Amino acid sequence: MSGSLNHIELPDFKLSIGKAQTVHVNYQIFGCQLHTAPIILINHALTGNSSVIDWWSEIVGSGKVVDTSRYTVISINIPGNGFDEEVEHLIYNYQDWRLNDVACIFYQVLSELRVCYIHAGIGGSIGGCLLWEMAVSYPELFGTIIPIAADWKATDWVIANCHIQERLLSNSTHPIEDARQHAMTFYRTPQSLRYKFNREITTDFKVRLWLNYHGKSLKERFTLPAYKLLNQLLATTNAATNNDDNISKAIANSEVKIRLIAINSDGLFTALEDRETFDLLNNYRDIEYQEIDSIHGHDAFLIEHIQVEEILKKYLKEIEPIALVKKCA
């Protein structure tokens, strides 16, 4: 299992708005050697990165539900997220970008690796939104997609929260810290914070200290251009943008299996939206829906590891009989 950070340069990549620019992408591969085992693509969340065996160690690794002794796991960094720590690779024209541009870039990276088929794509939050974009744009790429705490579109609620994040990132004297603290309040729930802190005080209310910690922690590992870009991408999520916002029409050309995982207390990508998507596609698609039961809100997919493991185990077991290695021509 290598996991080394690899780099690809895409010169003159054309954005959906027509502008072209050079884009630097880096990725990691874990587990079995490429083209010797079924491939699982894992898309990271907004402030995440390609090092999935670190931030999702309960789920990904040898003997884990995403078993690196049986699968090849690919994880690609969203361009401009700063994980490679190369300042010149950051993206400053963030308002020109849409999430579908990232879907195109990921596809180009996979093409460079001669990967033409992904047995299962897994992604949480914006990573799950990106799966939708990729499945629509490249209908034959995936056997199964498993979006977790995600949606195929940014709702008015998501757009509203991203708007406030953008205001904080553009106007605050401590933009990363303040935006992160605001984000943590809608990644969790009132019940979650009560369970965690119960109004306890040390030098201050523990909930305030916790928020301050998360703000400072993100500032140490994330840059302002990266945060602005990822927030912009989240707000522009719409896999059906070229199909009159009709996801049934958008996904019609694909035979991909869709396995939705929502969180009953998610205040960002609400379970209601996923249930509506399931009801909408149920008569036309191979689609299933599972719900994580948690008080912890959106972040529950990073907290409720046992539930996530059980659901993923069920879905990944489905692909075992057909998990043959497929190579590009």
N, C-alpha and C positions, 0 to 999 in steps of 0.2 A: 504494500500500500504506500504509494509515493506521497501524494499530497503537496508536492512542490508547486510553487506559484509560477504559472506559465503565462506568457504574454503574446498577444496578437495585435498587430497594427492594421487598422482598416483605413487606408488613405481615401480621401474624397467620398466618405460615406454620405449618402444623400438622405437628409431628414424628410419626413412626410410633408413639411411645408415647402420643400424644394431646395433649401440651402444645403451646401456640401461642406464637410469638415473632416479632418483626420480624427479618428477615434481610437483610443487605446483600450484594449480589453484584456483582463487577466482572469484565469480560471484555475481550478484545481481538480485533479482526478484521484479518487480514492478506491481502494479495493483491487479487484481483478484487473489485469492488463486490458487495455482497450481492445475491443473486438474479440475477446475471448469469453465474455459473459454477458448476460442481459444488462442493459443500461438503465439506470435510474438518474433522472435529472432532478436536482433539488435547487429550487429558487429561494434565495434568502429574503428576509423581511427588510423593512425600510432602513434601519440602522445596522443591519446584519452584513455578512460577508460570505465568501466562498468556503471558509474553514468550518464546514458543517460538523466535523467530528469534535470540534471544540464547543460550539454553542448549542449543539443538539446531540450531545454525547450519550444521552439516555436512549436515543432513537437510532443513531447511525454509528456503526462500528462492527467489529468482528463479533458474531454471535448475537447482535442486536436485531431488531425487527427489520431495519434496512441493513442487511448483513453484508459487510464488505468482503467477507470470504466467499460470497456467492454472486455478488453483483459488482458491476463497475458503476461507481457513483461520480457523476460530473456535477460541479457547481461553478457557475460563472458569476463573476462580480458585475453588477450593473455598472456600466462605464461611468466614471466620474465619482464613484463612491469613496475613493481615496484609500482603498485597502492596500494598494501597492506603495503608498507613501511617496509617490512621485508627483510633485506639485504641478509639473507641466502636463500631467494627464488629467487634471481636474477640468471640469466643464463649467464655463462661466455664462454662456448664453442659454441658461436653463429654460427661459421662457419659450425658446424655439422648439423644445422637446416635448414629445408625447410618449406614453408608455409603449405604443406600438412600434416606435423607433427602436426601443430596446429589444422587442420581440424579433425584429429584423436582424439586429446585431447578434443576438444569441443564435439565430439560425445560421448566420454566416460563420460564426465560430464553430458550430457543430459541423458545418460543411467542410471547413478547413480540417477538422478532425476525421473527416469521412464517416460521420455519423448521420445516417439517414432515417433511423428509427429509434425511438425511445420507448422502452416497454412501459415505464410509468414516470410521469412527472409529478413531483410533490412540491407544494409551495405554500407558505403561510403569509397572510396579509398581502402586501403588494406582490410578493412572490407567487401567490395563488392567482392574483389578478393577471400577472404576466403569463401564467399558464393558459388562461382563457385567450389572451391576445395571440399567443403562439398557435394554439389549437385551431383558431379561426383562420389565421393567415397561412398556416401550413397544415392542411387537413390530414395529410398522411404521415405526419411526424410522430404522433403519439399513439400508443395502444390504449393507454388510460391516463387521465389527468385526475389529480387529487388536490383540488384547492381547499385550503384550510383557513377558516376565518377570513374569507375573501369574497369577491363578487366579480362579475364580468363587467360591471360599470361602477363609476363613482356616483353615489346617490347625492341628493342635495345636502344631506347631512355630512357626508364625507367632504364634499366641495366646501361647505361652510367651515368645517374644522381646518381644512387645508388653507383656506383664506385667512383665518386667524393666525395659523402658523406662519404664513407668508408675511403678515403684518409684523409679527414678533421678530422674525428673522431679518426683516428690512429696517425696522425702526428701533428695536431695543438696544440699549447700551451693552447688554449681555445676551446677544441673540440666541446662541446655541443653548445656554443654560435655561433661559426663560421659555423658549419654545419647547424644550424637552420636558420641563416641569409641567407646562400646559398639556403636552401630549400624554404624560403619565396619568393625568386625571381622566382622560377618556379611554386609555388602554385598560384601566381598572374600573371598579364599581364602588359605590358607597359601602356596600356590604363587604367587599374585599378589604377596603381600608379599615373598616371597623374591626374585622377579623384580625388584621395584621397589627393594628396599633391600639385600638380601644381607648383612644384619648390619653395614652401614656405620655409622661413627661420625664425627660432627663434634664439636659441643659435647655431644652425647648420641647415643644410637642414633637414626638418622634416622627409624625407624618411630615412635618416641615423639614426635619433633618434628612429624611429619606428622599424627599423631592430635591433638596439641595445637593445631596450625594449624586443622584442620577443626572442632574444638570451638569455638575462638575465632571463626572465620569465620562459623559458623552463628549464634552469639550476636549478632553484629553485624547480621544481617539477618532474624532469626526471633525470635518472642516465645515465652515460656513457654506462654501460653494456646493459641497456634497449634500448638505441638508436641504438647501434651496432646490437643488435638482430633484432629489428624491421626493420632496414634497410636491413639486410640480408634476412629476410622473404619476404620483398617487391621484392627484386631482384630475388627471386627464385619462384615467382608466375608462375605456369603452370599447370592448371587443366587437361591438356591433355598430361602430361609428359609420361604416360604409354600407350598412344594411338597414338604414332608417331606424336605428335603435331596436331592431328586431333580432333578438339572440337566436330564435328558432331558425330564421332565415340565414343568419350569419354562420351557424354551425352545421347547416344542412348538408354541406359537401363533405363533411368528415364523419367517419365511422368510429371516432374516439369514444371510449367508455368514460363517463363522467361520474366521479365519486365525490360528492359534496360533503364536507365536514364543517358544520357550523358550531357556534358556542351559544348556549341558550341565554347567556347574560352579556353577550358582546354588544357594546354600545357604539362601536365604530362600523363594522360590517354586520348588521343585525341578522339574526337567524331568520327573521321574517322574510328578508329579501331572498335568502337561499331557498326557503320553503316555496316562495313564489316561483323562483326559477325551476325548482323541481317539478312543481305542478304544471308549469308551462311546457316543459320538455318531456314530461313523463310518458306521454302517448307517442312520442316520436323518437326518443333516444334510449340508449342503454344507460340509464342514470339511476343512481341510488343516493340516499341522503341519510347522514348520521349526525347526531347532535351530542356535543360534549356538555355534560352537566356540571356547571361550575359557578361559584360566586365571583370568580376573578376576572370576568369580562374578556376583552379582546386578547389579553396576554395569556389566557388559559391554555392556549396551544403550546406555550413554553413552560407551563406549570403543571398541567394535568397529564404527566407523562404516561401514567398507566392507561388512562382512557385513550390517549392518542395511539399508544402502542397496540392496544387491542383492536382498534378500528383499522389501523394500517396493516396489521397482521392479516385481518380478514381480506382486505382489498388486494394485498400483494399475493396472497395465496391464490387468488383468481388467475393471476398471470402465469403461475408456475407451469401449467401444462403447455402453454404456448410461448414460454420464455426462451425461444431459440435465438441464437446469435444471428442477426441480420446485417449483412454488409452492403455498402453502396456498390453500385455497378462500376 
